[in-house]
Amino acid sequence: MKEKNKQADLFEYRIKYNAGADHAELDNYHYYTATSADQAMSFHYDMLNKNNIVVQTISIEKYNRYADRWEDETESLKWV
């Protein structure tokens, strides 16, 4: 019997952010497909650094496709 290639499951994450203390009223989202919340945050910070953008990151949420809702993953981050 052949073994299947085991690949990590990918999940959809959304990161809530705003432009900083001067613009705290208007929140925006970036969406990432990643294997973990830490990886999604890494993608987020890499994109910000590449484009020289300064933002205030508020939270990260993981989409639960079975319950059809976004679940907060902010506390599960290793480097918050």
N, C-alpha and C positions, 0 to 999 in steps of 0.2 A: 504494500500500500504506500502511495506517495504521500509525503508530508506537504502540507500546505505552507506557503510562505506566510509567516506571521508578521503582520504589519500593525503598527499602533493605530488605534482608532482616531479619526479626526473629528473634532468638534468645532462648532461655530461659537466664537466669543465676540462680545461687543464691549468696547472700552468707552466709558463715559468720561468726557473731559470738557474743559472750557479754556478760554484764552488767558485766564489768570484772574488775579484779584480785581483788576479794573473792569473785567467783563464777566463777572460771576453769574449774571442773570441768564446768560445764554449757554446752555449745555449742548454738546454735539456728541456724536458717536463715530467710532471707527470700528469696522468689523474685520475679524481675522479668522482663518481656519487654521487650527493648531491642535497638537496632541495634549497640551496642558495650558493652564492659565499662565504659568511662568513663561512658556514659549510664546504665547500671544503677547504678553507684556514686553518680551524681548523684541518681537517684531515691531511693536508700537514704538518703543524707544529708539530702535534702529532707524525707523522711518523719520521720527522727529529729529534725530541727530543729523541724518543725511540731508534733510531740508532746512536745517537751522531754525526749527520752530520751537518756541517755548510755550508750553501749556501746563495747566494744572490737571493732573489725572485724578478722577474722582472715584471710579469703581470699575470692576470688571465683572461681567456676567457670562455665564455659559448657557447656551440654548439646550433645553431638555426637549428633544424632539418627540418623546413619548408623552410627556405631559403638556406639550405645546406652550411652554412658558420659559422665561429667562430666570435663571437662578444665580444669586450673588455668590461669587467666588473670591471676593476681595480678601477675606480672612485666610484663605487657603494658600495665598502667595507666600513663597519662601523668603522673599526679599522686600517686604513692605516695611 
